[in-house]
Structure formats: structure tokens, C-alpha cells
């Protein structure tokens, strides 16, 4: 599982890779490996990763908007 530090430092991953990692974390909650002791830590990591994905998608949307404006001009 990725640490919060890993989420913040690993900027070389694609949005798709990040979404896959988040899906794996979510699947863990429904798996037989689930434990209450690890749930809070895993939730915090998933929350940080989801925030990074949201930020990355917002930046990508802004880039697309700028490019579109250039073509429309």
C-alpha cells in the first residue's frame, strides 16, 4: 500500500495509474484481507490519493480549456 508521502512524491505516475491504485485500495476494504487496524491508515492513503487525482484532473481540464481557446481564437 502507498504511504501518504508516496502519494505526494510520486509525480511520475499517470492519472490512470493513480486511479488503478485507488481502485485497489477500495477493493481492499471489500476483501478478506480487510482489518480494522489497517482501515484508518488505508482510508487516509486513499483519501490523499483521491485528492491528488482530483487536482491532476482539474489541471488537465484547465490545460484543455486553454488549448481549446487557442483554437477558437
CORGIKA-V80091 format. One record per residue. N is the residue number from 1. RES is the residue in three letters. PSI is psi in degrees with one decimal (none if undefined). D_FIRST is the distance of its C-alpha to the first C-alpha in Angstrom with 1 decimal. Layout:
N	RES	PSI	D_FIRST
N	RES	PSI	D_FIRST
This chain:
1	UNK	143.5	0.0
2	UNK	143.1	3.8
3	UNK	165.7	6.6
4	UNK	-37.0	9.7
5	UNK	-42.3	11.5
6	UNK	-41.2	9.5
7	UNK	-41.6	10.3
8	UNK	-34.5	13.8
9	UNK	-23.1	14.5
10	UNK	78.6	13.4
11	UNK	0.2	16.5
12	UNK	-6.5	17.1
13	UNK	150.1	15.0
14	UNK	164.0	17.2
15	UNK	-38.6	17.2
16	UNK	-42.3	16.9
17	UNK	-41.1	13.7
18	UNK	-40.9	12.3
19	UNK	-36.2	13.7
20	UNK	-44.0	12.3
21	UNK	-42.3	8.6
22	UNK	-41.3	10.0
23	UNK	-39.2	11.8
24	UNK	-39.3	9.1
25	UNK	-43.5	7.7
26	UNK	-41.3	11.4
27	UNK	-32.7	12.1
28	UNK	-38.0	9.9
29	UNK	-24.9	12.5
30	UNK	1.1	15.2
31	UNK	172.3	14.2
32	UNK	-16.0	15.7
33	UNK	-6.2	12.5
34	UNK	135.0	12.6
35	UNK	143.0	13.7
36	UNK	-34.5	15.3
37	UNK	-37.4	14.2
38	UNK	-10.4	10.5
39	UNK	-44.1	11.6
40	UNK	-45.1	12.7
41	UNK	-45.0	9.7
42	UNK	-38.6	7.6
43	UNK	-44.1	10.9
44	UNK	-41.2	11.3
45	UNK	-42.6	8.3
46	UNK	-39.5	9.5
47	UNK	-42.6	13.0
48	UNK	-42.4	12.6
49	UNK	-41.4	11.3
50	UNK	-38.9	14.2
51	UNK	-40.5	16.5
52	UNK	-42.5	15.9
53	UNK	-45.6	16.6
54	UNK	-43.4	19.6
55	UNK	-46.1	20.9
56	UNK	-42.5	20.5
57	UNK	-38.2	22.4
58	UNK	-42.6	25.0
59	UNK	-40.6	25.6
60	UNK	-41.5	26.0
61	UNK	-42.2	28.4
62	UNK	-41.7	30.4
63	UNK	-44.2	30.7
64	UNK	-40.1	31.9
65	UNK	-43.5	34.4
66	UNK	-45.4	35.8
67	UNK	-43.7	36.2
68	UNK	-40.9	37.9
69	UNK	-36.4	40.2
70	UNK	-41.4	41.3
71	UNK	-31.2	42.2
72	UNK	-18.0	44.0
73	UNK	none	46.1
